[in-house]
Amino acid sequence: MMLALMTRVVLRHTGRPVRAPRAMAWAGAAMFAAALLRVGGGVAALGNSAMAVAAVLWLAPFVVYLVLYAAMLAAPSLPRSAQPQPA
């Protein structure tokens, strides 16, 4: 949820269309898989390797976010259209 909100805020506040790249959908899926693996690792006692894979799957979406959005955050915002913004 946090990454989805951060994605929307960056796109909106930099004047870009609010459409997340396909890579962010994959990042969300990786984060969900990490959560399932972590719960499964704890309940089914899958071991430390399952927790390590879960940690990598959890970190990957943040790396994807950084790669996709760092340049947008560092650059000036795009010009906004003259349309009134919804409340």
Backbone atoms as SQL, in Angstrom:
CREATE TABLE atoms (id INTEGER PRIMARY KEY, chain TEXT, resi INTEGER, resn TEXT, atom TEXT, x REAL, y REAL, z REAL);
INSERT INTO atoms VALUES
  (1, 'A', 1, 'MET', 'N', 0.827, -1.187, 0.000),
  (2, 'A', 1, 'MET', 'CA', 0.000, 0.000, 0.000),
  (3, 'A', 1, 'MET', 'C', 0.870, 1.249, 0.000),
  (4, 'A', 2, 'MET', 'N', 1.959, 1.190, 0.757),
  (5, 'A', 2, 'MET', 'CA', 2.835, 2.351, 0.848),
  (6, 'A', 2, 'MET', 'C', 3.465, 2.672, -0.507),
  (7, 'A', 3, 'LEU', 'N', 3.944, 1.654, -1.214),
  (8, 'A', 3, 'LEU', 'CA', 4.547, 1.909, -2.527),
  (9, 'A', 3, 'LEU', 'C', 3.517, 2.422, -3.525),
  (10, 'A', 4, 'ALA', 'N', 2.308, 1.903, -3.466),
  (11, 'A', 4, 'ALA', 'CA', 1.263, 2.383, -4.369),
  (12, 'A', 4, 'ALA', 'C', 0.966, 3.856, -4.111),
  (13, 'A', 5, 'LEU', 'N', 0.899, 4.236, -2.864),
  (14, 'A', 5, 'LEU', 'CA', 0.648, 5.635, -2.524),
  (15, 'A', 5, 'LEU', 'C', 1.821, 6.515, -2.939),
  (16, 'A', 6, 'MET', 'N', 3.034, 6.057, -2.681),
  (17, 'A', 6, 'MET', 'CA', 4.218, 6.845, -3.061),
  (18, 'A', 6, 'MET', 'C', 4.277, 7.014, -4.579),
  (19, 'A', 7, 'THR', 'N', 3.914, 5.965, -5.312),
  (20, 'A', 7, 'THR', 'CA', 3.908, 6.038, -6.773),
  (21, 'A', 7, 'THR', 'C', 2.905, 7.080, -7.252),
  (22, 'A', 8, 'ARG', 'N', 1.708, 7.037, -6.719),
  (23, 'A', 8, 'ARG', 'CA', 0.677, 7.990, -7.123),
  (24, 'A', 8, 'ARG', 'C', 1.075, 9.414, -6.782),
  (25, 'A', 9, 'VAL', 'N', 1.620, 9.615, -5.619),
  (26, 'A', 9, 'VAL', 'CA', 2.000, 10.965, -5.187),
  (27, 'A', 9, 'VAL', 'C', 3.103, 11.528, -6.080),
  (28, 'A', 10, 'VAL', 'N', 4.099, 10.723, -6.396),
  (29, 'A', 10, 'VAL', 'CA', 5.180, 11.203, -7.264),
  (30, 'A', 10, 'VAL', 'C', 4.635, 11.582, -8.628),
  (31, 'A', 11, 'LEU', 'N', 3.817, 10.734, -9.208),
  (32, 'A', 11, 'LEU', 'CA', 3.285, 11.029, -10.535),
  (33, 'A', 11, 'LEU', 'C', 2.418, 12.281, -10.507),
  (34, 'A', 12, 'ARG', 'N', 1.578, 12.392, -9.519),
  (35, 'A', 12, 'ARG', 'CA', 0.656, 13.528, -9.442),
  (36, 'A', 12, 'ARG', 'C', 1.396, 14.844, -9.176),
  (37, 'A', 13, 'HIS', 'N', 2.311, 14.812, -8.230),
  (38, 'A', 13, 'HIS', 'CA', 2.995, 16.041, -7.841),
  (39, 'A', 13, 'HIS', 'C', 4.055, 16.492, -8.833),
  (40, 'A', 14, 'THR', 'N', 4.441, 15.619, -9.744),
  (41, 'A', 14, 'THR', 'CA', 5.403, 16.034, -10.767),
  (42, 'A', 14, 'THR', 'C', 4.731, 16.341, -12.098),
  (43, 'A', 15, 'GLY', 'N', 3.399, 16.317, -12.120),
  (44, 'A', 15, 'GLY', 'CA', 2.658, 16.697, -13.315),
  (45, 'A', 15, 'GLY', 'C', 2.559, 15.611, -14.362),
  (46, 'A', 16, 'ARG', 'N', 2.821, 14.394, -13.999),
  (47, 'A', 16, 'ARG', 'CA', 2.747, 13.291, -14.952),
  (48, 'A', 16, 'ARG', 'C', 1.392, 12.595, -14.834),
  (49, 'A', 17, 'PRO', 'N', 0.988, 11.859, -15.878),
  (50, 'A', 17, 'PRO', 'CA', -0.268, 11.108, -15.791),
  (51, 'A', 17, 'PRO', 'C', -0.163, 10.053, -14.691),
  (52, 'A', 18, 'VAL', 'N', -1.253, 9.843, -13.987),
  (53, 'A', 18, 'VAL', 'CA', -1.250, 8.889, -12.883),
  (54, 'A', 18, 'VAL', 'C', -1.475, 7.492, -13.457),
  (55, 'A', 19, 'ARG', 'N', -0.424, 6.953, -14.032),
  (56, 'A', 19, 'ARG', 'CA', -0.396, 5.591, -14.570),
  (57, 'A', 19, 'ARG', 'C', 0.929, 4.973, -14.172),
  (58, 'A', 20, 'ALA', 'N', 0.861, 4.001, -13.343),
  (59, 'A', 20, 'ALA', 'CA', 2.098, 3.355, -12.888),
  (60, 'A', 20, 'ALA', 'C', 2.668, 2.473, -13.994),
  (61, 'A', 21, 'PRO', 'N', 3.980, 2.447, -14.111),
  (62, 'A', 21, 'PRO', 'CA', 4.595, 1.537, -15.090),
  (63, 'A', 21, 'PRO', 'C', 4.332, 0.080, -14.731),
  (64, 'A', 22, 'ARG', 'N', 4.412, -0.769, -15.721),
  (65, 'A', 22, 'ARG', 'CA', 4.167, -2.198, -15.518),
  (66, 'A', 22, 'ARG', 'C', 5.141, -2.781, -14.485),
  (67, 'A', 23, 'ALA', 'N', 6.343, -2.225, -14.417),
  (68, 'A', 23, 'ALA', 'CA', 7.329, -2.726, -13.454),
  (69, 'A', 23, 'ALA', 'C', 6.834, -2.571, -12.019),
  (70, 'A', 24, 'MET', 'N', 6.026, -1.559, -11.749),
  (71, 'A', 24, 'MET', 'CA', 5.505, -1.389, -10.388),
  (72, 'A', 24, 'MET', 'C', 4.466, -2.457, -10.055),
  (73, 'A', 25, 'ALA', 'N', 3.751, -2.942, -11.051),
  (74, 'A', 25, 'ALA', 'CA', 2.822, -4.055, -10.810),
  (75, 'A', 25, 'ALA', 'C', 3.607, -5.311, -10.438),
  (76, 'A', 26, 'TRP', 'N', 4.697, -5.551, -11.148),
  (77, 'A', 26, 'TRP', 'CA', 5.559, -6.681, -10.812),
  (78, 'A', 26, 'TRP', 'C', 6.192, -6.491, -9.434),
  (79, 'A', 27, 'ALA', 'N', 6.534, -5.267, -9.104),
  (80, 'A', 27, 'ALA', 'CA', 7.109, -4.986, -7.789),
  (81, 'A', 27, 'ALA', 'C', 6.104, -5.281, -6.689),
  (82, 'A', 28, 'GLY', 'N', 4.857, -4.909, -6.909),
  (83, 'A', 28, 'GLY', 'CA', 3.811, -5.210, -5.935),
  (84, 'A', 28, 'GLY', 'C', 3.612, -6.710, -5.774),
  (85, 'A', 29, 'ALA', 'N', 3.681, -7.428, -6.874),
  (86, 'A', 29, 'ALA', 'CA', 3.546, -8.891, -6.810),
  (87, 'A', 29, 'ALA', 'C', 4.707, -9.509, -6.041),
  (88, 'A', 30, 'ALA', 'N', 5.901, -8.972, -6.238),
  (89, 'A', 30, 'ALA', 'CA', 7.068, -9.476, -5.509),
  (90, 'A', 30, 'ALA', 'C', 6.921, -9.222, -4.014),
  (91, 'A', 31, 'MET', 'N', 6.387, -8.058, -3.660),
  (92, 'A', 31, 'MET', 'CA', 6.207, -7.743, -2.243),
  (93, 'A', 31, 'MET', 'C', 5.151, -8.670, -1.623),
  (94, 'A', 32, 'PHE', 'N', 4.098, -8.947, -2.361),
  (95, 'A', 32, 'PHE', 'CA', 3.062, -9.862, -1.877),
  (96, 'A', 32, 'PHE', 'C', 3.639, -11.265, -1.703),
  (97, 'A', 33, 'ALA', 'N', 4.447, -11.699, -2.669),
  (98, 'A', 33, 'ALA', 'CA', 5.081, -13.011, -2.573),
  (99, 'A', 33, 'ALA', 'C', 6.019, -13.070, -1.369),
  (100, 'A', 34, 'ALA', 'N', 6.717, -11.978, -1.101),
  (101, 'A', 34, 'ALA', 'CA', 7.604, -11.930, 0.064),
  (102, 'A', 34, 'ALA', 'C', 6.813, -12.094, 1.354),
  (103, 'A', 35, 'ALA', 'N', 5.670, -11.439, 1.435),
  (104, 'A', 35, 'ALA', 'CA', 4.850, -11.552, 2.636),
  (105, 'A', 35, 'ALA', 'C', 4.340, -12.982, 2.812),
  (106, 'A', 36, 'LEU', 'N', 3.881, -13.600, 1.721),
  (107, 'A', 36, 'LEU', 'CA', 3.414, -14.987, 1.805),
  (108, 'A', 36, 'LEU', 'C', 4.539, -15.934, 2.204),
  (109, 'A', 37, 'LEU', 'N', 5.713, -15.712, 1.632),
  (110, 'A', 37, 'LEU', 'CA', 6.851, -16.566, 1.944),
  (111, 'A', 37, 'LEU', 'C', 7.284, -16.399, 3.393),
  (112, 'A', 38, 'ARG', 'N', 7.228, -15.183, 3.883),
  (113, 'A', 38, 'ARG', 'CA', 7.615, -14.947, 5.275),
  (114, 'A', 38, 'ARG', 'C', 6.633, -15.623, 6.238),
  (115, 'A', 39, 'VAL', 'N', 5.350, -15.489, 5.955),
  (116, 'A', 39, 'VAL', 'CA', 4.352, -16.149, 6.797),
  (117, 'A', 39, 'VAL', 'C', 4.498, -17.667, 6.677),
  (118, 'A', 40, 'GLY', 'N', 4.646, -18.137, 5.453),
  (119, 'A', 40, 'GLY', 'CA', 4.834, -19.572, 5.253),
  (120, 'A', 40, 'GLY', 'C', 6.104, -20.079, 5.901),
  (121, 'A', 41, 'GLY', 'N', 7.141, -19.270, 5.856),
  (122, 'A', 41, 'GLY', 'CA', 8.399, -19.653, 6.486),
  (123, 'A', 41, 'GLY', 'C', 8.272, -19.757, 7.983),
  (124, 'A', 42, 'GLY', 'N', 7.471, -18.885, 8.579),
  (125, 'A', 42, 'GLY', 'CA', 7.275, -18.932, 10.018),
  (126, 'A', 42, 'GLY', 'C', 6.353, -20.063, 10.447),
  (127, 'A', 43, 'VAL', 'N', 5.293, -20.272, 9.687),
  (128, 'A', 43, 'VAL', 'CA', 4.301, -21.290, 10.053),
  (129, 'A', 43, 'VAL', 'C', 4.797, -22.692, 9.708),
  (130, 'A', 44, 'ALA', 'N', 5.353, -22.846, 8.524),
  (131, 'A', 44, 'ALA', 'CA', 5.760, -24.174, 8.063),
  (132, 'A', 44, 'ALA', 'C', 7.224, -24.472, 8.378),
  (133, 'A', 45, 'ALA', 'N', 7.897, -23.561, 9.058),
  (134, 'A', 45, 'ALA', 'CA', 9.312, -23.745, 9.419),
  (135, 'A', 45, 'ALA', 'C', 10.154, -24.097, 8.192),
  (136, 'A', 46, 'LEU', 'N', 10.088, -23.237, 7.170),
  (137, 'A', 46, 'LEU', 'CA', 10.835, -23.481, 5.932),
  (138, 'A', 46, 'LEU', 'C', 12.323, -23.202, 6.073),
  (139, 'A', 47, 'GLY', 'N', 12.707, -22.492, 7.111),
  (140, 'A', 47, 'GLY', 'CA', 14.133, -22.275, 7.354),
  (141, 'A', 47, 'GLY', 'C', 14.601, -20.881, 6.975),
  (142, 'A', 48, 'ASN', 'N', 15.894, -20.676, 7.202),
  (143, 'A', 48, 'ASN', 'CA', 16.491, -19.361, 6.968),
  (144, 'A', 48, 'ASN', 'C', 16.555, -18.987, 5.500),
  (145, 'A', 49, 'SER', 'N', 16.682, -19.976, 4.627),
  (146, 'A', 49, 'SER', 'CA', 16.762, -19.654, 3.203),
  (147, 'A', 49, 'SER', 'C', 15.453, -19.042, 2.707),
  (148, 'A', 50, 'ALA', 'N', 14.317, -19.507, 3.214),
  (149, 'A', 50, 'ALA', 'CA', 13.025, -18.922, 2.840),
  (150, 'A', 50, 'ALA', 'C', 12.934, -17.483, 3.325),
  (151, 'A', 51, 'MET', 'N', 13.445, -17.221, 4.511),
  (152, 'A', 51, 'MET', 'CA', 13.431, -15.849, 5.036),
  (153, 'A', 51, 'MET', 'C', 14.357, -14.953, 4.228),
  (154, 'A', 52, 'ALA', 'N', 15.480, -15.491, 3.767),
  (155, 'A', 52, 'ALA', 'CA', 16.413, -14.708, 2.951),
  (156, 'A', 52, 'ALA', 'C', 15.784, -14.358, 1.598),
  (157, 'A', 53, 'VAL', 'N', 15.106, -15.323, 0.999),
  (158, 'A', 53, 'VAL', 'CA', 14.419, -15.062, -0.272),
  (159, 'A', 53, 'VAL', 'C', 13.311, -14.035, -0.053),
  (160, 'A', 54, 'ALA', 'N', 12.590, -14.153, 1.045),
  (161, 'A', 54, 'ALA', 'CA', 11.540, -13.185, 1.361),
  (162, 'A', 54, 'ALA', 'C', 12.124, -11.786, 1.531),
  (163, 'A', 55, 'ALA', 'N', 13.283, -11.690, 2.148),
  (164, 'A', 55, 'ALA', 'CA', 13.925, -10.381, 2.333),
  (165, 'A', 55, 'ALA', 'C', 14.312, -9.768, 0.997),
  (166, 'A', 56, 'VAL', 'N', 14.839, -10.577, 0.088),
  (167, 'A', 56, 'VAL', 'CA', 15.214, -10.075, -1.243),
  (168, 'A', 56, 'VAL', 'C', 13.965, -9.657, -2.018),
  (169, 'A', 57, 'LEU', 'N', 12.914, -10.470, -1.935),
  (170, 'A', 57, 'LEU', 'CA', 11.663, -10.120, -2.615),
  (171, 'A', 57, 'LEU', 'C', 11.034, -8.860, -2.031),
  (172, 'A', 58, 'TRP', 'N', 11.257, -8.592, -0.765),
  (173, 'A', 58, 'TRP', 'CA', 10.722, -7.383, -0.132),
  (174, 'A', 58, 'TRP', 'C', 11.547, -6.164, -0.545),
  (175, 'A', 59, 'LEU', 'N', 12.847, -6.334, -0.673),
  (176, 'A', 59, 'LEU', 'CA', 13.728, -5.221, -1.033),
  (177, 'A', 59, 'LEU', 'C', 13.578, -4.830, -2.502),
  (178, 'A', 60, 'ALA', 'N', 13.351, -5.807, -3.362),
  (179, 'A', 60, 'ALA', 'CA', 13.295, -5.561, -4.807),
  (180, 'A', 60, 'ALA', 'C', 12.306, -4.465, -5.208),
  (181, 'A', 61, 'PRO', 'N', 11.080, -4.421, -4.688),
  (182, 'A', 61, 'PRO', 'CA', 10.162, -3.358, -5.089),
  (183, 'A', 61, 'PRO', 'C', 10.668, -1.950, -4.745),
  (184, 'A', 62, 'PHE', 'N', 11.375, -1.812, -3.642),
  (185, 'A', 62, 'PHE', 'CA', 11.913, -0.498, -3.293),
  (186, 'A', 62, 'PHE', 'C', 13.031, -0.091, -4.241),
  (187, 'A', 63, 'VAL', 'N', 13.819, -1.061, -4.695),
  (188, 'A', 63, 'VAL', 'CA', 14.863, -0.778, -5.681),
  (189, 'A', 63, 'VAL', 'C', 14.220, -0.380, -7.003),
  (190, 'A', 64, 'VAL', 'N', 13.178, -1.099, -7.410),
  (191, 'A', 64, 'VAL', 'CA', 12.459, -0.756, -8.646),
  (192, 'A', 64, 'VAL', 'C', 11.889, 0.652, -8.543),
  (193, 'A', 65, 'TYR', 'N', 11.294, 0.969, -7.414),
  (194, 'A', 65, 'TYR', 'CA', 10.746, 2.307, -7.201),
  (195, 'A', 65, 'TYR', 'C', 11.845, 3.362, -7.331),
  (196, 'A', 66, 'LEU', 'N', 12.976, 3.128, -6.696),
  (197, 'A', 66, 'LEU', 'CA', 14.077, 4.077, -6.751),
  (198, 'A', 66, 'LEU', 'C', 14.575, 4.271, -8.173),
  (199, 'A', 67, 'VAL', 'N', 14.722, 3.185, -8.905),
  (200, 'A', 67, 'VAL', 'CA', 15.195, 3.272, -10.293),
  (201, 'A', 67, 'VAL', 'C', 14.199, 4.044, -11.156),
  (202, 'A', 68, 'LEU', 'N', 12.898, 3.773, -10.995),
  (203, 'A', 68, 'LEU', 'CA', 11.892, 4.413, -11.843),
  (204, 'A', 68, 'LEU', 'C', 11.617, 5.863, -11.481),
  (205, 'A', 69, 'TYR', 'N', 11.655, 6.194, -10.199),
  (206, 'A', 69, 'TYR', 'CA', 11.155, 7.491, -9.772),
  (207, 'A', 69, 'TYR', 'C', 12.212, 8.463, -9.265),
  (208, 'A', 70, 'ALA', 'N', 13.441, 8.035, -9.085),
  (209, 'A', 70, 'ALA', 'CA', 14.474, 8.945, -8.579),
  (210, 'A', 70, 'ALA', 'C', 14.677, 10.123, -9.526),
  (211, 'A', 71, 'ALA', 'N', 14.715, 9.853, -10.818),
  (212, 'A', 71, 'ALA', 'CA', 14.917, 10.939, -11.783),
  (213, 'A', 71, 'ALA', 'C', 13.742, 11.911, -11.785),
  (214, 'A', 72, 'MET', 'N', 12.532, 11.402, -11.630),
  (215, 'A', 72, 'MET', 'CA', 11.354, 12.276, -11.571),
  (216, 'A', 72, 'MET', 'C', 11.402, 13.175, -10.349),
  (217, 'A', 73, 'LEU', 'N', 11.852, 12.630, -9.244),
  (218, 'A', 73, 'LEU', 'CA', 11.901, 13.410, -8.008),
  (219, 'A', 73, 'LEU', 'C', 13.015, 14.445, -8.033),
  (220, 'A', 74, 'ALA', 'N', 14.084, 14.154, -8.764),
  (221, 'A', 74, 'ALA', 'CA', 15.210, 15.083, -8.821),
  (222, 'A', 74, 'ALA', 'C', 15.006, 16.181, -9.871),
  (223, 'A', 75, 'ALA', 'N', 14.168, 15.923, -10.866),
  (224, 'A', 75, 'ALA', 'CA', 13.939, 16.881, -11.954),
  (225, 'A', 75, 'ALA', 'C', 12.784, 17.812, -11.603),
  (226, 'A', 76, 'PRO', 'N', 12.732, 18.966, -12.262),
  (227, 'A', 76, 'PRO', 'CA', 11.580, 19.854, -12.053),
  (228, 'A', 76, 'PRO', 'C', 10.287, 19.190, -12.529),
  (229, 'A', 77, 'SER', 'N', 9.180, 19.624, -11.969),
  (230, 'A', 77, 'SER', 'CA', 7.875, 19.102, -12.368),
  (231, 'A', 77, 'SER', 'C', 7.560, 19.510, -13.791),
  (232, 'A', 78, 'LEU', 'N', 6.745, 18.709, -14.447),
  (233, 'A', 78, 'LEU', 'CA', 6.282, 19.037, -15.786),
  (234, 'A', 78, 'LEU', 'C', 5.242, 20.142, -15.676),
  (235, 'A', 79, 'PRO', 'N', 5.064, 20.927, -16.737),
  (236, 'A', 79, 'PRO', 'CA', 4.020, 21.953, -16.698),
  (237, 'A', 79, 'PRO', 'C', 2.648, 21.317, -16.520),
  (238, 'A', 80, 'ARG', 'N', 1.837, 21.932, -15.705),
  (239, 'A', 80, 'ARG', 'CA', 0.493, 21.406, -15.431),
  (240, 'A', 80, 'ARG', 'C', -0.471, 21.926, -16.481),
  (241, 'A', 81, 'SER', 'N', -1.485, 21.121, -16.766),
  (242, 'A', 81, 'SER', 'CA', -2.488, 21.559, -17.727),
  (243, 'A', 81, 'SER', 'C', -3.383, 22.597, -17.063),
  (244, 'A', 82, 'ALA', 'N', -4.108, 23.351, -17.872),
  (245, 'A', 82, 'ALA', 'CA', -4.970, 24.423, -17.358),
  (246, 'A', 82, 'ALA', 'C', -6.308, 23.901, -16.866),
  (247, 'A', 83, 'GLN', 'N', -6.496, 22.584, -16.877),
  (248, 'A', 83, 'GLN', 'CA', -7.761, 22.016, -16.418),
  (249, 'A', 83, 'GLN', 'C', -7.891, 22.160, -14.914),
  (250, 'A', 84, 'PRO', 'N', -9.119, 22.401, -14.444),
  (251, 'A', 84, 'PRO', 'CA', -9.309, 22.441, -12.996),
  (252, 'A', 84, 'PRO', 'C', -9.088, 21.055, -12.394),
  (253, 'A', 85, 'GLN', 'N', -8.463, 21.019, -11.245),
  (254, 'A', 85, 'GLN', 'CA', -8.161, 19.757, -10.582),
  (255, 'A', 85, 'GLN', 'C', -9.357, 19.334, -9.728),
  (256, 'A', 86, 'PRO', 'N', -9.636, 18.015, -9.685),
  (257, 'A', 86, 'PRO', 'CA', -10.747, 17.544, -8.858),
  (258, 'A', 86, 'PRO', 'C', -10.460, 17.798, -7.378),
  (259, 'A', 87, 'ALA', 'N', -11.508, 17.997, -6.623),
  (260, 'A', 87, 'ALA', 'CA', -11.351, 18.306, -5.197),
  (261, 'A', 87, 'ALA', 'C', -11.004, 17.106, -4.390);
